[in-house]
Amino acid sequence: MEGLFGGSLLCIVGAVLIVGLIVVFNMIRIVPEYQRLVVFRLGRVLGKPQGPGLVFLIPGIDRPVRVDLREQVREVPQQTSITKDNAPINIDFLWYFKVMDPSQSVLQVGNFEAAAAGIAATTLRAVIGGIPLDDVLSQREQINTMLRTRLDEITERWGVKVTNVEIREIVPPRDVQDAMNRQMSAERIRRAVVTESTGTREAAVNVAEGEKQAAILRSEGQKQSAILAAEGERQAQLLRAEGFAQALESIYNAAKSVDQKTMTLQYFETLKSMGMSPSTKYIFPMEFTSMLDNFINKGSKG
């Protein structure tokens, strides 16, 4: 009997321990830094979200809802939209969001991610419907900004902030793609022609510049050569003039040492040379008598 009683007691104690562990497990929550617990106590939200760290709950009375505060990214699948000029176009994009108010994200909408994805798809169609096809293809950044602004206006009341929207792919109609390919081919050909003509022009400019520099160098060389020739001629003339001046000075110095008689004899020698000529003329210089006087006077004095 005592053994039966002891076994029952052990079973009761074991059951109590198990129930206690379950209660303790349900009472304690470990909340990471990037999460918060929105706690409902008897259906009412506590004052502020709980966490991070250890959070104690009342089992059976408190119901926690975990909310992630990290920035999240979601993909909006490819959507077919009609542009302002009635061209169908397929677009898919990514949108980034972050929960700013955990309580509002739980209380104001049942599933804010699904709701935001639906809003994003309808907003995309509305934005694309007001833009021509060419602008859709060329103004992607502006479309991203418009989508982010409109989505943020809607999700703000849910306590969610849309931080960014990025269009990932735009697929225009087939005929538009063919026209774009032809346009790109024509643009590449144009750039090639422009590049070739620019290269030809630059080459012609370089050749002309080289010829100009060569002509300048040639003329500079000719000028230097002429300057050197003129300088040499001037030096030669100076040397010749100096030689002639020295010769005249020598003659003048020699003439100063010659007397009148020597000059008269030299004059007679010249007349003698002239008389040896085959000519039949007789020449008597005007100074003949004066020269004879020199000899006569000299002889009488002697």
C-alpha positions in Angstrom: 0.0 0.0 0.0 2.8 2.3 0.9 4.6 1.5 -2.3 1.5 2.3 -4.3 1.1 5.6 -2.5 4.8 6.4 -3.0 4.5 5.7 -6.8 1.4 8.0 -7.1 3.2 10.7 -5.2 6.2 10.5 -7.6 3.9 10.7 -10.6 2.1 13.8 -9.1 5.4 15.5 -8.4 6.7 14.7 -11.9 3.5 16.1 -13.5 3.8 19.2 -11.4 7.4 19.7 -12.5 6.4 19.3 -16.1 3.6 21.7 -15.8 5.9 24.1 -14.0 8.5 23.9 -16.8 5.8 24.5 -19.4 4.5 27.5 -17.5 8.1 28.9 -17.1 8.8 28.3 -20.7 5.6 30.2 -21.7 6.4 33.0 -19.3 9.9 33.8 -20.5 10.6 35.1 -24.0 14.1 36.1 -25.3 13.7 39.0 -27.7 16.7 39.8 -30.1 17.9 43.4 -30.6 16.2 43.6 -34.0 12.8 42.4 -32.8 10.0 43.6 -30.6 7.0 41.9 -29.0 3.6 43.5 -29.2 1.9 41.9 -26.2 -1.9 41.6 -26.0 -3.1 41.1 -22.4 -6.7 40.0 -22.3 -7.1 41.4 -25.8 -5.6 44.8 -25.0 -2.2 46.0 -26.2 0.3 46.8 -23.5 1.6 50.4 -23.4 4.7 49.8 -25.6 6.4 46.9 -27.4 8.5 44.7 -25.2 12.2 43.9 -25.7 14.9 43.4 -26.4 16.2 40.9 -23.8 14.1 38.9 -21.4 10.4 39.5 -21.4 8.1 37.9 -18.8 4.5 37.0 -19.9 1.5 35.6 -18.0 0.6 32.3 -19.6 -2.9 32.0 -20.9 -3.4 35.8 -20.5 -0.7 37.4 -22.6 -0.4 36.8 -26.4 2.8 38.0 -28.0 3.3 39.0 -31.6 6.8 39.3 -32.9 7.7 42.2 -35.2 11.0 42.5 -37.1 12.5 46.0 -37.2 15.2 45.3 -39.8 14.9 46.7 -43.3 13.2 44.2 -45.6 13.0 43.8 -49.3 10.2 42.4 -51.3 9.7 41.7 -55.0 6.7 42.8 -57.0 6.3 40.3 -59.8 6.2 41.4 -63.4 3.2 43.6 -64.1 1.7 44.6 -67.4 0.9 48.3 -67.5 -0.4 50.6 -70.2 1.5 53.8 -70.8 -0.1 57.2 -71.6 0.3 56.5 -75.3 -1.4 53.1 -75.0 1.7 50.9 -75.3 1.7 47.8 -73.1 4.8 47.3 -71.1 6.0 44.7 -68.5 7.7 46.0 -65.4 8.8 44.3 -62.2 10.5 46.1 -59.3 11.8 45.7 -55.7 10.6 47.8 -52.8 12.4 48.2 -49.4 10.6 48.9 -46.2 11.2 49.2 -42.5 8.8 48.9 -39.5 8.9 52.2 -37.6 6.0 51.5 -35.2 5.5 47.8 -34.3 2.2 48.4 -32.6 0.6 50.1 -35.6 2.0 47.5 -38.0 0.0 44.9 -36.0 -3.1 46.9 -35.1 -3.8 48.8 -38.4 -3.5 46.1 -40.9 -3.9 42.3 -40.9 -0.8 41.6 -43.1 0.9 44.7 -44.1 3.4 43.0 -46.4 0.5 41.5 -48.6 -1.3 44.8 -48.4 1.7 46.8 -49.4 2.5 44.4 -52.3 -1.1 44.9 -53.7 -0.8 48.7 -53.2 2.6 48.7 -55.0 1.1 46.8 -58.0 -1.8 49.2 -58.4 0.4 52.3 -57.8 2.8 51.1 -60.5 -0.1 50.9 -63.0 -1.3 54.3 -62.0 2.2 55.9 -62.3 3.0 54.2 -65.7 -0.5 55.2 -67.0 0.4 58.8 -66.8 3.8 58.6 -68.6 4.5 58.2 -72.3 6.5 55.1 -73.4 9.7 57.1 -74.2 9.7 58.6 -70.8 9.2 55.3 -69.1 12.3 53.9 -70.8 14.4 57.0 -70.1 13.2 58.3 -66.8 13.5 55.2 -64.6 14.9 57.2 -61.6 12.0 59.6 -61.6 9.5 56.7 -61.7 11.3 55.1 -58.7 10.9 58.3 -56.8 7.2 58.6 -57.7 6.5 55.0 -56.6 8.4 55.4 -53.3 6.6 58.6 -52.5 3.1 57.2 -53.2 3.8 53.9 -51.4 5.2 55.8 -48.4 2.1 57.9 -48.1 -0.1 54.8 -47.9 2.1 52.7 -45.6 2.8 55.5 -43.2 -0.5 55.0 -41.4 0.6 51.3 -40.8 3.7 52.4 -39.1 5.9 51.2 -42.0 8.4 53.4 -43.9 9.1 52.7 -47.6 12.8 53.4 -47.9 13.4 52.7 -51.6 11.9 51.5 -54.8 14.0 50.1 -57.6 12.6 49.1 -61.0 14.5 46.0 -62.0 13.4 45.3 -65.5 11.3 47.0 -68.2 10.3 44.9 -71.2 8.8 47.1 -74.0 6.7 45.6 -76.8 8.5 43.7 -79.6 8.1 46.4 -82.3 9.5 48.9 -79.8 12.5 46.7 -79.1 13.1 46.4 -82.8 12.9 50.1 -83.3 15.3 50.6 -80.3 17.7 48.2 -81.8 17.7 50.0 -85.1 18.1 53.3 -83.4 21.1 52.0 -81.4 22.7 50.6 -84.5 22.2 53.9 -86.3 23.7 55.7 -83.3 26.7 53.5 -83.2 27.3 54.1 -86.9 26.9 57.8 -86.4 29.4 57.8 -83.6 31.9 55.7 -85.7 31.6 58.2 -88.6 32.0 61.1 -86.2 35.0 59.5 -84.6 36.6 58.8 -88.0 36.0 62.3 -89.2 37.4 63.7 -86.0 40.5 61.6 -86.4 40.9 62.7 -90.0 40.5 66.3 -89.0 43.0 66.0 -86.2 45.5 64.2 -88.5 45.2 67.0 -91.1 45.6 69.6 -88.3 48.7 67.8 -87.0 50.2 67.6 -90.6 49.5 71.3 -91.2 51.0 72.1 -87.8 54.1 70.1 -88.6 54.5 71.8 -92.0 54.1 75.2 -90.3 56.7 74.4 -87.7 59.0 73.1 -90.4 58.6 76.3 -92.5 59.2 78.4 -89.4 62.4 76.4 -88.7 63.5 76.7 -92.3 62.9 80.5 -92.3 64.7 80.8 -89.0 67.6 78.9 -90.3 67.8 81.0 -93.5 67.6 84.1 -91.4 70.4 83.0 -89.1 72.5 82.0 -92.2 71.9 85.5 -93.8 72.8 87.1 -90.5 76.0 85.1 -90.3 76.9 85.8 -93.9 76.3 89.6 -93.4 78.3 89.5 -90.3 81.2 87.7 -92.1 81.0 90.2 -95.0 81.1 93.1 -92.5 84.1 91.7 -90.8 85.8 91.2 -94.2 85.1 94.7 -95.2 86.4 96.0 -91.9 89.6 94.0 -92.4 90.0 95.2 -96.0 89.4 98.8 -94.9 91.9 98.4 -92.1 94.5 96.9 -94.5 93.9 99.7 -97.0 94.2 102.3 -94.2 97.5 100.7 -93.1 98.8 100.7 -96.7 97.9 104.4 -97.1 99.6 105.1 -93.8 102.7 103.3 -95.0 102.7 105.1 -98.3 102.2 108.4 -96.5 105.1 107.7 -94.1 107.3 106.7 -97.1 106.3 109.8 -99.1 107.3 112.1 -96.2 110.9 110.9 -96.4 111.2 111.5 -100.2 112.8 114.9 -101.3 111.9 117.0 -104.4 114.8 115.7 -106.4 113.8 112.1 -106.0 110.2 113.0 -107.1 111.6 114.8 -110.2 113.7 111.8 -111.1 110.8 109.5 -110.7 108.7 111.8 -112.9 111.4 111.6 -115.6 111.5 107.9 -115.3 107.8 107.8 -116.0 108.2 110.1 -119.0 110.9 107.9 -120.3 108.6 104.9 -120.1 105.9 106.8 -122.0 108.5 107.9 -124.6 109.3 104.2 -125.3 105.8 103.9 -126.6 105.4 103.5 -130.5 103.3 106.7 -130.5 104.7 109.7 -132.6 103.3 112.3 -130.3 105.6 114.5 -128.1 104.4 115.3 -124.6 105.9 118.2 -122.6 104.3 118.5 -119.3 103.6 122.1 -118.0 105.8 121.4 -115.0 108.9 120.6 -117.3 110.5 124.0 -117.0 110.0 124.1 -113.3 111.6 120.7 -112.9 114.6 121.9 -115.0 114.9 124.9 -112.8 115.3 122.5 -109.9 118.3 120.9 -111.6 119.7 124.2 -113.0 119.5 125.9 -109.6 121.0 122.9 -108.0 123.9 122.9 -110.5 124.6 126.7 -110.2 124.7 126.4 -106.5 127.1 123.5 -106.9 
